[in-house]
Amino acid sequence: MPTRREFLQKSALATAGAFLARTAHSAAMPDRPRVIVLGAGLAGLAAAYALTKEQCELVVLEARNRIGGRVLSHDIDSGKKLTVELGAEWVGNSHERVIALCKEFGLELFNNQFETHLIYKNEYFPQGRWNFSESWNTTYAKLLAGFEHFSDVQKRTLDKMDWWRYLMNNGIAERDLDLRELADSTDFGESIRHVSGYAAMTEYAESSPKNEMDLKIRGGNSRLPEALAAKVGRDRIKLQHKVAAIKQEAKEMTVTCENGASFTGDFVICTLPTFALSKIEWLPALSGEKVEAINALQYCRINKHAVLFNERFWKDEAFDLLTDSNAHYFYHATKSQKSGQGVLISYSVGDKADVLARQNNAYRKRIIVDALRRGFGDLSRRFVRQVNYYWGNDPHSMGAYAIYGKNQWFTLQPILAKPHERVFFAGEHLADWQGFMEGAVVTGEDAARGVLEF
Ligand SMILES: Cc1cc2nc3c(=O)[nH]c(=O)nc-3n(C[C@H](O)[C@H](O)[C@H](O)COP(=O)(O)OP(=O)(O)OC[C@H]3O[C@@H](n4cnc5c(N)ncnc54)[C@H](O)[C@@H]3O)c2cc1C
């Protein structure tokens, strides 16, 4: 049976067939098309880099005053020795394109795996001292293994229920379900009651043993977009150019920005999250089905609250911790970075993220101190600095990453991925590796290929 990746490759071939059919257009296209790339996140920069290698004329338009989009490294200590990620954190061992690009640019990937502790119902369980029940572990292993033999019909049926329902239907007991909810909601950024069973199953059945929480880029993940931008040429990346309108005419496309600047080209590669897409004036208009799909797709809410502590009281460099508090999940965000001080990030999702995001740092400190007290005593005097970033209110994405709900993967994704005449779409929300940097890069490169093969 095809994996989610192979399934998408089949759809991509079908789309490629559609390109080949348009010979009248192709004949009229110049050898080196002029391309306007929207968005300087990883999808846009990967597309731009692929086109640069083919000597295409291009410009990248970015609304923010920085590149990288949802990759956002931050120096948290005054000595600038400690870097934390306020956006994407882990590179997975299966993320071939990101790993290959890091190698190409000489960026070191280091181990960023963790051994998980637990605070549950006011009891602290160090790593190795808690587990799911034996019977659930056996059932779950069988379910994951069985997925390999699912037919397309079974996959579509699974997509029609949420992950919570699927686990319930398979007899999960209350404590096991609580723990799955705590762990799995960190992957989807919302409760598992909102996640397509199919999307969740592919995440767990087709990922590395640590579920792609494997590696990180030395010096910060932002070094990858920086390296791509250097190859593309900074002068071709226009920051603070928020796209407002896209007009396609027989001979030319015109993209107009809110600041009044306008750019013409033969193709557009659009890597914007769907919220941003919905704010653009499209001429001709997007199809009704695309507009409906844009309106239907939700993005998850993640709040990252980084706390610089005066010492690494958690001792183990590979420390992470699930809790059943609003602070939710903690991990050592400065693993393998030398310093006496260290950072734990409280990573909360869904409504919990919303609660923390609405409050001030004094409130967040109280929540975090209370959440950790059972395992580590009163930590209030150990706080050195706090930094908070809430992706649910990020003006350019209004969420951390897309979350495919019940019956959405097989229905929405193909519609969202479909080109709109000479506009190709890319971005994590369209990817097999959806919600990952890898997905952004792969879809960006695919879109560049789409332009070159038009
Ligand atoms: C909190 C968090 C945790 C994450 N954890 C991980 C992880 O551990 N591992 C992992 O691999 N991935 C993770 N991700 C996901 C990863 O960050 C994304 O999948 C990836 O960075 C998305 O890249 P993109 O190019 O598709 O979108 P973006 O990075 O959002 O790029 C789109 C760009 O378009 C710009 N834009 C928006 N509107 C306009 C406009 N009108 N005109 C011009 N430009 C515009 C945006 O500013 C943005 O720069 C995480 C993300 C978040 C937020």
The ligand as a MOL file (V3000), in Angstrom:
LIG
                    3D

  0  0  0     0  0            999 V3000
M  V30 BEGIN CTAB
M  V30 COUNTS 53 58 0 0 0
M  V30 BEGIN ATOM
M  V30 1 C 5.6120 26.6500 17.3280 0
M  V30 2 C 5.9960 25.8510 16.1280 0
M  V30 3 C 6.6610 24.6600 16.2820 0
M  V30 4 C 7.0670 23.9360 15.1750 0
M  V30 5 N 7.8100 22.8130 15.3510 0
M  V30 6 C 8.3610 22.2100 14.2740 0
M  V30 7 C 9.3320 21.1910 14.4310 0
M  V30 8 O 9.6960 20.8460 15.5540 0
M  V30 9 N 9.8690 20.6260 13.3200 0
M  V30 10 C 9.5110 21.0270 12.0690 0
M  V30 11 O 10.0570 20.4940 11.1030 0
M  V30 12 N 8.5860 22.0000 11.8940 0
M  V30 13 C 8.0150 22.6030 12.9570 0
M  V30 14 N 7.1370 23.6190 12.7960 0
M  V30 15 C 6.5930 23.8750 11.4510 0
M  V30 16 C 7.5200 24.6630 10.5420 0
M  V30 17 O 7.9100 25.8370 11.1830 0
M  V30 18 C 6.7340 25.0020 9.2790 0
M  V30 19 O 6.2370 23.8000 8.7090 0
M  V30 20 C 7.5510 25.7050 8.2070 0
M  V30 21 O 8.4770 26.6000 8.7330 0
M  V30 22 C 6.5700 26.4160 7.2970 0
M  V30 23 O 7.2560 27.0130 6.2140 0
M  V30 24 P 6.4170 27.6720 5.0450 0
M  V30 25 O 7.3930 28.2620 4.1230 0
M  V30 26 O 5.4170 26.7140 4.5380 0
M  V30 27 O 5.5480 28.8100 5.7470 0
M  V30 28 P 6.0620 30.1470 6.4820 0
M  V30 29 O 7.3020 29.8810 7.2190 0
M  V30 30 O 4.8960 30.6660 7.2380 0
M  V30 31 O 6.3870 31.1000 5.2630 0
M  V30 32 C 5.4020 31.8660 4.6270 0
M  V30 33 C 5.8980 33.2920 4.5610 0
M  V30 34 O 4.9110 34.0740 3.9020 0
M  V30 35 C 4.9060 35.3580 4.5160 0
M  V30 36 N 3.6540 36.0420 4.2080 0
M  V30 37 C 2.4140 35.8550 4.7650 0
M  V30 38 N 1.5250 36.6730 4.1670 0
M  V30 39 C 2.1830 37.3580 3.2090 0
M  V30 40 C 1.8050 38.3080 2.2360 0
M  V30 41 N 0.5380 38.7420 2.1140 0
M  V30 42 N 2.7550 38.7990 1.3930 0
M  V30 43 C 4.0520 38.3760 1.4700 0
M  V30 44 N 4.4640 37.4660 2.3920 0
M  V30 45 C 3.5440 36.9620 3.2330 0
M  V30 46 C 5.0710 35.0230 5.9830 0
M  V30 47 O 5.5020 36.1590 6.7070 0
M  V30 48 C 6.0950 33.9070 5.9340 0
M  V30 49 O 7.4050 34.4040 6.0590 0
M  V30 50 C 6.7400 24.3780 13.8800 0
M  V30 51 C 6.0620 25.5850 13.7190 0
M  V30 52 C 5.6980 26.3070 14.8240 0
M  V30 53 C 5.0210 27.6310 14.6240 0
M  V30 END ATOM
M  V30 BEGIN BOND
M  V30 1 1 1 2
M  V30 2 1 2 3
M  V30 3 2 2 52
M  V30 4 2 3 4
M  V30 5 1 4 5
M  V30 6 1 4 50
M  V30 7 2 5 6
M  V30 8 1 6 7
M  V30 9 1 6 13
M  V30 10 2 7 8
M  V30 11 1 7 9
M  V30 12 1 9 10
M  V30 13 2 10 11
M  V30 14 1 10 12
M  V30 15 2 12 13
M  V30 16 1 13 14
M  V30 17 1 14 15
M  V30 18 1 14 50
M  V30 19 1 15 16
M  V30 20 1 16 17
M  V30 21 1 16 18
M  V30 22 1 18 19
M  V30 23 1 18 20
M  V30 24 1 20 21
M  V30 25 1 20 22
M  V30 26 1 22 23
M  V30 27 1 23 24
M  V30 28 2 24 25
M  V30 29 1 24 26
M  V30 30 1 24 27
M  V30 31 1 27 28
M  V30 32 2 28 29
M  V30 33 1 28 30
M  V30 34 1 28 31
M  V30 35 1 31 32
M  V30 36 1 32 33
M  V30 37 1 33 34
M  V30 38 1 33 48
M  V30 39 1 34 35
M  V30 40 1 35 36
M  V30 41 1 35 46
M  V30 42 1 36 37
M  V30 43 1 36 45
M  V30 44 2 37 38
M  V30 45 1 38 39
M  V30 46 1 39 40
M  V30 47 2 39 45
M  V30 48 1 40 41
M  V30 49 2 40 42
M  V30 50 1 42 43
M  V30 51 2 43 44
M  V30 52 1 44 45
M  V30 53 1 46 47
M  V30 54 1 46 48
M  V30 55 1 48 49
M  V30 56 2 50 51
M  V30 57 1 51 52
M  V30 58 1 52 53
M  V30 END BOND
M  V30 END CTAB
M  END
